[in-house]
Amino acid sequence: LEDMRIVIGYLQKRYGSKPYLQGHCLATFSAASVASRLKSDGISGLILSSTRSTGKDGSVTDFEHGTVNVPVLLVHHRDDSCPQSPYQNLGRLKGFYQNSAPKVDIITVTGGESRMKKKQQSCQDGFHGIKGVQKDTAQAIVSWLLGQEFPALVEGAE
């Protein structure tokens, strides 16, 4: 945590603004943990994609409730097959952060490329990594970061 305070302080000094923390899949634990443990001190917001919300490793909702008081963006593919980051848990994730964050937004992604030949649950699936829809998803996130209108639904080719 002290290392993260130093990195955040450096980024503030170097760029003149507070950084956003971002994590994807298992790394959502790191971003959410730092935001929670720092009580959002020194950061502008939290971006979580394919957020871990269930399973043997736990959930980002296992961190202290009510400590994240910066904007939160949840990005998730509707057909993500990872068993530890199911799309249907987004409402619970949003509710967890809405208690203290000034806003919690969701970007849902559809389409793109699946790597799976048959239906199975896996983090290796292209939908989990938003494969084939990265550019449009990144642009939606940038719009959110800049406080601009952003699409709540990013649709890639099926």
Secondary structure, DSSP 8 states (H G I E B T S, - for coil): -HHHHHHHHHHHHHHSS--EEEEETTHHHHHHHHHHHTTTTT-SEEEEES---SSTT--GGGS-TT---S-EEEEEETT---TTS-GGGHHHHHHHHHTTSS-EEEEEEE-S----SS----TTSTTTTTTT-HHHHHHHHHHHHTT----SEEE---
